């Protein structure tokens, strides 16, 4: 069994989660509030300005499709104690290594299921989740089955009320893959926002694209302000521009699904 967790030489007790040459996440169990990756910071920021500001007596339910080192579930448990979280992570060897080297804190509210995203969603009851976060990669790419209309229908079935569905994917201009996903999200939820680094948006580099959909309109001004305050700020496509962003892109189906584009060359 290959080791996937590499100790951070500069931070005792912290680990990098790697898949080949790709760094998937970074975890310091003593600092769940610290998120190293810019896209994880932005997902947390979107959560802060959507569901995490709801009354404390409402116990949130969050589903994570993809777990890796579980840096985001750990952050949620720190940020909003008592939240019920389900992580669907099919890589049982990685999960076992995480449990051995950087175990979750006691009574964290985080349950890990050794299933892929589609199987995990199919087993969930209707109208259960307040948030569903899809951040699952097979190496450098997102599996196509997690972005099809059939998968989106499952997300819609499992979400409740003003639930927020968040995707982290990778793409490059002209963003054909991400725009197909955006078209499918817009067909099922009234509001959509799309964020990425300025250099990615301008087509100068391959990178992460964060999409968030909900029936409730997000406070996009607050999101844009908070994003600008991060070390690597995102630009956000919101409102009518977000609805128009897919253009004529067609959502994928299970019959024609393709994985998201991967990086090309050293500069991506």
C-alpha positions in Angstrom: 0.0 0.0 0.0 1.5 3.3 -1.1 1.6 6.2 1.4 -0.5 9.2 0.4 0.1 11.4 3.4 3.5 13.2 3.4 4.6 15.1 6.5 5.1 18.8 6.1 8.7 19.4 6.9 8.1 23.0 8.1 5.0 22.4 10.2 5.2 19.6 12.8 2.1 17.4 12.8 0.8 18.7 9.5 0.5 16.6 6.3 0.2 17.0 2.6 -2.3 14.7 0.8 -0.9 13.7 -2.6 -2.0 11.8 -5.6 1.1 11.2 -7.7 2.6 14.7 -8.3 -0.7 16.4 -7.5 -1.2 17.9 -4.0 -4.9 17.4 -3.1 -5.0 19.0 0.3 -3.1 20.1 3.4 -4.1 19.3 7.0 -2.9 20.5 10.3 -5.1 18.8 12.9 -4.1 21.3 15.6 -5.3 24.2 13.3 -8.6 23.3 11.7 -9.2 27.0 11.1 -6.3 27.2 8.7 -7.1 26.3 5.1 -4.0 26.3 2.8 -5.6 25.9 -0.6 -7.2 29.0 -2.2 -10.2 27.2 -3.6 -10.9 25.6 -0.1 -10.7 29.1 1.4 -13.3 30.3 -1.1 -15.7 27.4 -0.5 -15.4 28.2 3.3 -16.1 31.8 2.5 -19.2 31.0 0.5 -20.4 28.8 3.4 -19.8 31.7 5.8 -22.0 34.0 3.7 -24.8 31.6 3.0 -25.7 28.8 5.5 -23.3 29.3 8.4 -25.0 32.5 9.4 -28.3 30.8 10.0 -29.5 30.5 13.7 -27.4 28.3 15.9 -30.4 26.3 17.0 -30.8 24.9 13.5 -28.5 21.9 13.2 -27.0 22.0 9.7 -26.4 18.9 7.6 -23.6 18.9 5.1 -22.6 16.3 2.6 -19.1 16.2 1.2 -18.5 14.2 -2.1 -14.8 13.6 -1.8 -12.9 13.7 1.5 -9.1 13.4 1.0 -7.6 14.7 4.3 -11.0 16.2 5.3 -9.7 19.7 5.8 -13.0 21.3 5.0 -15.1 19.0 7.2 -12.6 19.7 10.1 -13.0 23.4 9.4 -16.8 23.2 9.5 -16.7 21.2 12.8 -14.5 24.1 14.2 -16.5 26.9 12.7 -20.0 25.5 13.5 -19.8 22.7 16.2 -22.6 20.3 16.2 -23.0 20.2 12.4 -23.9 16.8 11.1 -21.5 15.9 8.2 -21.3 12.9 5.9 -18.2 12.4 3.8 -18.4 10.1 0.8 -14.8 8.9 0.0 -14.3 5.7 -2.0 -10.5 5.7 -1.5 -10.6 3.3 1.5 -6.7 3.1 1.7 -6.5 6.9 2.0 -9.2 7.1 4.6 -7.5 4.4 6.7 -4.2 6.3 6.5 -5.9 9.6 7.5 -7.5 7.8 10.5 -4.2 6.4 11.5 -2.0 9.6 11.1 -4.4 12.5 11.5 -7.6 11.1 13.1 -10.7 13.2 13.3 -11.4 14.8 16.7 -13.8 13.0 19.1 -17.5 13.8 18.7 -16.7 15.8 15.5 -20.1 15.0 13.9 -18.2 13.8 10.8 -19.2 10.3 9.4 -17.1 8.9 6.6 -18.7 6.4 4.2 -16.5 4.3 2.0 -18.6 4.9 -1.2 -18.3 7.0 -4.3 -20.4 10.1 -4.6 -23.2 8.6 -6.8 -23.6 5.6 -4.6 -23.6 7.8 -1.5 -26.2 10.2 -2.8 -28.5 7.3 -4.0 -28.5 6.0 -0.4 -29.5 9.3 1.2 -33.1 10.3 2.0 -34.9 13.0 0.3 -34.6 16.6 1.5 -31.8 15.8 4.0 -28.9 18.2 3.3 -28.5 21.9 3.8 -25.2 21.9 1.9 -23.7 19.5 -0.7 -20.0 20.1 -1.6 -18.7 18.2 -4.6 -14.9 18.3 -4.5 -13.8 14.9 -5.8 -11.0 14.1 -8.2 -9.6 11.1 -9.9 -6.0 12.2 -10.1 -6.1 15.7 -11.7 -9.6 15.5 -13.1 -13.2 15.5 -11.8 -15.1 12.3 -12.8 -17.7 13.0 -15.4 -20.3 11.0 -13.6 -20.4 13.7 -10.9 -21.4 16.5 -13.3 -24.2 14.8 -15.3 -27.9 15.7 -15.3 -28.6 12.4 -13.5 -26.2 13.3 -10.7 -27.6 16.9 -10.5 -31.1 15.4 -10.1 -29.8 13.4 -7.2 -28.3 16.5 -5.6 -31.7 18.2 -6.0 -33.5 15.3 -4.4 -31.2 15.2 -1.4 -31.1 18.9 -0.8 -33.7 20.7 1.4 -35.1 24.2 1.6 -32.5 26.9 0.7 -29.7 24.3 0.4 -26.5 25.4 -1.3 -24.7 23.1 -3.8 -21.1 23.8 -4.3 -18.7 22.4 -6.9 -15.0 22.7 -7.1 -13.8 21.7 -10.6 -10.8 22.4 -12.9 -11.0 23.8 -16.4 -9.4 26.3 -18.7 -10.8 28.9 -21.1 -13.2 28.6 -22.9 -14.5 26.5 -20.0 -16.7 24.2 -22.1 -16.7 21.5 -19.4 -17.5 23.9 -16.5 -20.1 25.7 -18.6 -22.0 22.4 -19.2 -22.1 21.9 -15.5 -23.2 25.5 -14.9 -26.0 25.0 -17.4 -27.2 21.9 -15.5 -27.1 23.7 -12.2 -29.0 26.7 -13.6 -31.7 24.5 -14.8 -32.3 23.1 -11.3 -31.6 26.1 -9.0 -32.7 29.7 -9.4 -29.3 31.3 -8.5 -25.8 30.6 -9.5 -22.4 32.2 -8.9 -19.1 31.2 -10.5 -15.7 32.2 -9.1 -12.0 31.7 -10.2 -8.7 33.4 -10.1 -8.4 36.4 -12.5 -5.6 34.7 -14.5 -7.8 31.7 -15.0 -10.8 33.8 -16.0 -8.7 35.6 -18.5 -7.7 32.3 -20.1 -4.0 32.7 -19.1 -3.9 29.5 -17.0 -5.7 26.3 -16.1 -7.1 26.3 -12.6 -10.0 25.8 -10.2 -13.5 27.0 -10.8 -15.9 27.2 -7.9 -19.7 27.1 -8.7 -22.4 27.6 -6.1 -26.1 27.1 -6.8 -29.1 27.7 -4.5 -32.8 28.8 -4.7 -31.9 31.6 -2.3 -30.0 34.6 -3.6 -26.6 34.8 -2.0 -25.1 38.0 -0.7 -22.8 38.4 -3.6 -21.5 41.8 -2.5 -20.3 40.3 0.8 -18.8 37.4 -1.0 -16.9 39.6 -3.4 -15.6 41.8 -0.5 -14.5 38.8 1.5 -12.9 37.2 -1.6 -10.9 40.4 -2.3 -9.5 40.2 1.2 -7.9 36.8 0.7 -4.3 36.3 -0.4 -5.5 35.0 -3.8 -8.8 36.7 -4.5 -11.4 35.4 -7.0 -13.4 37.2 -9.5 -17.1 36.3 -9.4 -19.7 36.0 -12.1 -23.1 36.7 -10.5 -26.7 37.5 -11.3 -27.7 37.7 -15.0 -24.1 37.3 -16.1 -23.9 33.9 -14.3 -27.2 32.7 -15.9 -25.8 33.8 -19.3 -22.3 32.4 -18.7 -23.0 28.8 -20.0 -24.0 30.3 -23.4 -25.3 27.4 -25.5 -23.4 24.7 -23.5 -25.4 21.4 -23.0 -25.2 19.5 -19.7 -23.7 16.1 -19.9 -25.6 12.9 -19.3 -24.4 9.5 -18.0 -24.2 8.3 -21.6 -21.8 11.0 -22.8 -19.9 12.1 -19.6 -16.3 13.0 -19.9 -13.8 13.9 -17.1 -12.8 17.5 -16.6 -9.7 18.7 -18.4 -6.4 18.1 -16.7 -3.3 20.4 -16.6 -1.0 20.6 -19.6 2.7 21.3 -19.2 4.6 22.8 -16.3 2.7 26.2 -16.3 -0.7 24.7 -16.7 
